[in-house]
Amino acid sequence: MATVKYPDRVQPRHVLNPLYWPLWLVIGFMRLSVYLPYRVQLFLGRGIGWLIYATAGRRRRITHLNVDLCFPELSEAERRALAHEHFKALGIAVFEIANCWWASDRKLRKLVRIEGLEHLEAALAQGHGALLLSAHFTTLEIGGRLLALFHPFHLMYRPNRTELLEIIISNSRRRHFEKVIPRDDVRSLIRSLKENHPVWYAPDQGYRGKNSAMLPFFGVPAPTNTATSRIARSAGSPVLPFMVERLPGAEGYRLRIDPPLADFPSADPVADSARVNALIEEEARRVPEQYLWCHNRFKTKAYREKR
């Protein structure tokens, strides 16, 4: 198991700081919530989503703007309904995160089915690892925990800015995942692939670094990470779309691993990245309320002015 190195400022003795007491109450509630039936978690999660919608003004505005930009074909009432459903999905994600951190394997196995595991096994049989291409849906956190029930993998990881949460999340990921890799440690990512490990990778958040380009997402120019094809080329690894869907009612989750992308990478990383955007868009259209619309995806000047 790999150990995540905490930032220098993260020290366990700080977790009892009074500033953290409200957060401890939330964490305590989440810890106890794993004992609730899944159906009850869904009911309470939708209520929490309503509360988030009512109180998180900035995220509410971002969500409405994103939905308006990406679904102009819908009526205003339909777009508002989609935004409301998204916040219900966010509320459910609170309990999914708790399940990810503390629920037993036995409980989670009852809630999941997986499709396409044979595609991952066939890719690994080639000996060059596999880049599991995912995206930032509200099911992102629980999806990783569920996949770990079926196959070990390495995970790209963005450290949390809140020290207490960083400790809890890192401890959870060390328990459940084979290795965690900081998101800026591309060398370790490529090394994991060359050692024939699957690596879970979600490149769809707004990015303006060296390897970026403005590419269409739902027909809107969006800052896009173009490193996916470069990573695949450096490691010689196949890229397999990996998607997680929260099923209707209390049916649980479906994990889907698709066959490797054909003719990927190409000689054009920008064209490859546009292809990745289109793939993620297709999935987001299929389960629109589950995509992370509250994220500031479009970082253009016009977008900031509207926000």
C-alpha positions as CSV (number, residue, x, y, z in Angstrom):
1,M,0.0,0.0,0.0
2,A,1.2,3.5,-0.8
3,T,1.2,6.2,1.7
4,V,0.0,9.7,0.9
5,K,2.3,12.4,2.1
6,Y,0.3,15.1,3.9
7,P,1.1,18.7,3.2
8,D,3.4,20.2,5.8
9,R,0.6,22.1,7.5
10,V,-1.4,18.9,8.1
11,Q,-0.7,17.7,11.6
12,P,-3.0,15.3,13.5
13,R,-2.8,17.4,16.7
14,H,-4.7,20.1,14.9
15,V,-7.9,18.1,14.4
16,L,-9.2,19.0,17.9
17,N,-9.0,22.8,17.1
18,P,-12.4,24.4,17.9
19,L,-12.6,25.6,14.4
20,Y,-13.2,21.9,13.4
21,W,-16.0,21.2,15.9
22,P,-18.8,21.9,13.5
23,L,-17.1,19.7,10.9
24,W,-16.7,17.0,13.5
25,L,-20.5,17.0,14.0
26,V,-21.0,16.6,10.3
27,I,-18.5,13.8,10.2
28,G,-20.1,12.1,13.2
29,F,-23.5,12.2,11.4
30,M,-22.0,10.7,8.3
31,R,-20.2,8.0,10.2
32,L,-23.5,6.9,11.9
33,S,-25.4,7.2,8.6
34,V,-23.7,4.1,7.1
35,Y,-25.9,2.0,9.4
36,L,-29.1,3.4,7.8
37,P,-30.8,1.3,5.1
38,Y,-29.8,2.5,1.6
39,R,-33.4,3.5,0.9
40,V,-33.4,5.8,3.9
41,Q,-30.1,7.3,2.9
42,L,-31.6,8.2,-0.5
43,F,-34.6,9.8,1.1
44,L,-32.5,11.9,3.5
45,G,-30.0,12.7,0.8
46,R,-32.7,14.3,-1.4
47,G,-33.7,16.4,1.6
48,I,-30.1,17.5,2.2
49,G,-29.9,18.3,-1.5
50,W,-32.9,20.7,-1.2
51,L,-31.2,22.4,1.8
52,I,-28.0,22.8,-0.2
53,Y,-29.9,24.3,-3.1
54,A,-31.6,26.8,-0.8
55,T,-28.4,27.9,1.0
56,A,-25.5,27.5,-1.4
57,G,-26.1,30.6,-3.5
58,R,-22.9,30.6,-5.5
59,R,-23.1,26.9,-6.4
60,R,-26.8,27.3,-7.3
61,R,-25.9,30.1,-9.7
62,I,-23.1,28.1,-11.3
63,T,-25.4,25.1,-11.7
64,H,-28.2,27.2,-13.4
65,L,-25.6,28.8,-15.7
66,N,-24.1,25.5,-16.7
67,V,-27.4,23.9,-17.3
68,D,-28.6,26.9,-19.3
69,L,-25.5,26.9,-21.5
70,C,-25.5,23.1,-22.1
71,F,-29.2,22.5,-22.6
72,P,-30.5,25.4,-24.6
73,E,-33.0,23.0,-26.3
74,L,-34.8,22.5,-23.0
75,S,-37.5,24.9,-21.7
76,E,-36.7,27.2,-18.8
77,A,-38.9,25.0,-16.6
78,E,-37.1,21.8,-17.7
79,R,-33.7,23.4,-17.0
80,R,-34.8,24.5,-13.6
81,A,-36.1,21.0,-12.8
82,L,-32.8,19.5,-14.0
83,A,-30.9,21.8,-11.6
84,H,-33.2,20.7,-8.7
85,E,-32.6,17.1,-9.6
86,H,-28.8,17.7,-9.6
87,F,-28.9,19.1,-6.1
88,K,-30.8,16.0,-5.0
89,A,-28.0,13.9,-6.5
90,L,-25.5,16.1,-4.6
91,G,-27.4,15.4,-1.3
92,I,-27.4,11.7,-2.0
93,A,-23.6,11.9,-2.6
94,V,-23.2,13.0,1.0
95,F,-24.3,9.5,2.1
96,E,-22.3,7.9,-0.8
97,I,-19.2,9.5,0.5
98,A,-19.9,8.2,4.0
99,N,-20.5,4.7,2.5
100,C,-17.2,5.0,0.6
101,W,-15.3,5.9,3.8
102,W,-16.9,3.5,6.3
103,A,-19.4,1.1,4.9
104,S,-18.6,-2.6,4.8
105,D,-17.8,-4.5,1.6
106,R,-20.8,-6.8,2.4
107,K,-23.2,-3.9,2.3
108,L,-21.8,-2.4,-0.8
109,R,-21.7,-5.6,-2.8
110,K,-25.5,-5.8,-2.5
111,L,-25.8,-2.4,-4.2
112,V,-23.6,-2.9,-7.3
113,R,-23.3,-4.7,-10.5
114,I,-20.4,-4.4,-13.0
115,E,-20.4,-4.7,-16.7
116,G,-17.3,-5.0,-18.9
117,L,-14.8,-6.2,-16.3
118,E,-13.5,-8.6,-19.0
119,H,-12.4,-5.6,-21.0
120,L,-10.1,-4.5,-18.2
121,E,-8.7,-7.9,-17.7
122,A,-8.1,-8.3,-21.5
123,A,-6.3,-4.9,-21.5
124,L,-4.1,-5.8,-18.6
125,A,-3.2,-9.1,-20.3
126,Q,-1.3,-7.0,-22.8
127,G,1.1,-5.9,-20.1
128,H,0.9,-2.1,-20.4
129,G,-1.6,-1.2,-17.7
130,A,-4.9,0.5,-18.4
131,L,-6.1,4.1,-18.1
132,L,-9.6,4.0,-16.8
133,L,-11.1,7.2,-18.2
134,S,-13.8,8.6,-15.8
135,A,-15.4,12.0,-15.2
136,H,-16.7,14.1,-12.3
137,F,-20.2,12.8,-11.7
138,T,-21.8,13.0,-8.3
139,T,-21.1,9.2,-8.0
140,L,-17.3,9.8,-8.4
141,E,-16.3,8.9,-4.9
142,I,-18.6,5.9,-4.4
143,G,-17.6,4.6,-7.9
144,G,-14.0,4.2,-6.8
145,R,-14.9,2.2,-3.7
146,L,-17.2,0.0,-5.7
147,L,-14.7,-0.7,-8.4
148,A,-12.2,-1.7,-5.7
149,L,-14.5,-4.6,-4.7
150,F,-13.8,-6.2,-8.1
151,H,-10.3,-5.2,-9.0
152,P,-7.4,-3.3,-7.4
153,F,-6.4,-0.1,-9.1
154,H,-4.3,3.0,-8.6
155,L,-6.1,6.4,-8.2
156,M,-5.2,9.9,-9.2
157,Y,-5.8,12.1,-6.1
158,R,-6.4,15.8,-5.5
159,P,-5.5,16.6,-1.8
160,N,-8.3,18.3,0.1
161,R,-7.7,21.8,1.3
162,T,-9.3,21.2,4.6
163,E,-6.8,19.5,6.9
164,L,-9.2,17.3,8.8
165,L,-10.9,16.1,5.7
166,E,-7.5,15.4,4.1
167,I,-6.6,13.1,7.0
168,I,-9.9,11.2,6.9
169,I,-10.0,10.9,3.1
170,S,-6.4,9.8,2.8
171,N,-6.8,7.2,5.5
172,S,-9.9,5.8,3.8
173,R,-8.1,5.7,0.4
174,R,-5.2,3.9,1.9
175,R,-7.5,1.2,3.3
176,H,-9.5,0.6,0.1
177,F,-7.2,1.5,-2.8
178,E,-4.0,-0.1,-3.8
179,K,-2.2,3.2,-4.4
180,V,-3.0,6.9,-4.5
181,I,-1.1,9.3,-6.8
182,P,-1.2,13.1,-6.3
183,R,-2.7,14.6,-9.4
184,D,0.4,16.5,-10.4
185,D,2.7,13.5,-10.1
186,V,2.5,12.3,-13.8
187,R,5.7,10.3,-13.5
188,S,4.2,8.1,-10.9
189,L,1.0,7.7,-13.0
190,I,3.0,6.6,-16.0
191,R,5.2,4.3,-13.8
192,S,2.0,2.6,-12.5
193,L,0.8,2.0,-16.0
194,K,4.1,0.6,-17.1
195,E,4.0,-1.7,-14.1
196,N,0.7,-3.0,-15.6
197,H,-1.7,-1.5,-13.1
198,P,-5.0,0.1,-14.0
199,V,-5.1,3.8,-13.1
200,W,-8.4,5.7,-12.6
201,Y,-8.2,9.1,-14.2
202,A,-10.8,11.9,-14.5
203,P,-9.5,14.8,-16.7
204,D,-12.8,16.7,-17.2
205,Q,-12.5,19.6,-14.7
206,G,-11.6,23.1,-16.0
207,Y,-7.8,23.2,-16.6
208,R,-5.6,26.1,-17.8
209,G,-2.2,24.6,-17.4
210,K,0.5,23.8,-20.0
211,N,-1.4,20.9,-21.6
212,S,-4.7,22.6,-22.1
213,A,-6.9,23.8,-25.0
214,M,-10.3,25.5,-25.4
215,L,-12.5,22.7,-26.7
216,P,-16.2,22.2,-27.1
217,F,-18.2,20.6,-24.3
218,F,-21.9,20.7,-25.0
219,G,-21.0,23.1,-27.8
220,V,-19.5,25.6,-25.4
221,P,-15.7,26.3,-25.4
222,A,-14.2,24.9,-22.2
223,P,-10.6,24.7,-20.9
224,T,-9.7,21.1,-21.4
225,N,-6.8,19.0,-20.2
226,T,-5.1,17.5,-23.3
227,A,-2.7,15.2,-21.4
228,T,-4.8,12.0,-21.7
229,S,-3.5,10.9,-25.0
230,R,0.1,12.0,-24.1
231,I,-0.1,9.8,-21.0
232,A,-1.5,6.9,-22.9
233,R,1.3,7.2,-25.6
234,S,4.1,7.5,-23.0
235,A,3.0,4.4,-21.2
236,G,1.7,2.5,-24.3
237,S,-1.6,1.9,-22.4
238,P,-5.1,1.4,-23.7
239,V,-7.7,3.9,-22.6
240,L,-11.0,2.4,-21.3
241,P,-14.0,4.5,-20.5
242,F,-15.2,3.8,-17.0
243,M,-18.6,5.2,-15.9
244,V,-20.7,4.9,-12.8
245,E,-24.5,5.3,-12.8
246,R,-26.8,5.6,-9.8
247,L,-29.8,3.5,-10.8
248,P,-33.4,4.5,-10.3
249,G,-35.2,3.9,-7.0
250,A,-33.0,1.9,-4.6
251,E,-31.5,-0.4,-7.2
252,G,-28.0,0.7,-6.4
253,Y,-25.2,1.3,-9.0
254,R,-24.1,0.1,-12.3
255,L,-20.3,0.2,-13.1
256,R,-19.5,0.1,-16.8
257,I,-16.1,-0.5,-18.3
258,D,-16.2,-0.1,-22.1
259,P,-13.7,-1.6,-24.6
260,P,-10.5,0.4,-25.2
261,L,-10.9,3.5,-27.4
262,A,-10.0,2.5,-31.0
263,D,-7.1,4.4,-32.6
264,F,-6.3,6.2,-29.4
265,P,-4.0,8.0,-28.9
266,S,-3.7,9.6,-32.4
267,A,-1.0,12.0,-33.5
268,D,-3.2,14.9,-32.4
269,P,-3.6,15.3,-28.6
270,V,-6.1,18.1,-29.1
271,A,-8.3,16.0,-31.4
272,D,-8.1,13.2,-28.9
273,S,-9.2,15.5,-26.1
274,A,-12.1,16.7,-28.1
275,R,-13.1,13.1,-28.5
276,V,-12.8,12.6,-24.7
277,N,-15.1,15.6,-24.1
278,A,-17.6,14.2,-26.6
279,L,-17.6,10.8,-24.7
280,I,-18.1,12.5,-21.3
281,E,-20.9,14.7,-22.8
282,E,-22.6,11.6,-24.1
283,E,-22.7,10.1,-20.7
284,A,-23.8,13.3,-19.1
285,R,-26.7,13.5,-21.5
286,R,-27.7,10.0,-20.5
287,V,-27.8,10.7,-16.8
288,P,-27.9,14.5,-16.8
289,E,-28.7,15.1,-13.1
290,Q,-25.7,13.0,-12.0
291,Y,-23.0,15.2,-13.7
292,L,-21.3,17.7,-11.5
293,W,-23.0,20.9,-12.8
294,C,-22.1,22.9,-9.7
295,H,-18.5,22.8,-10.8
296,N,-17.1,25.9,-12.5
297,R,-16.4,24.1,-15.8
298,F,-16.4,27.0,-18.2
299,K,-13.8,29.5,-17.1
300,T,-14.2,32.1,-19.9
301,K,-14.5,35.9,-19.3
302,A,-18.1,35.9,-20.6
303,Y,-18.9,33.0,-18.2
304,R,-17.4,34.8,-15.2
305,E,-19.5,37.9,-16.0
306,K,-22.7,35.9,-16.1
307,R,-21.8,34.0,-12.9
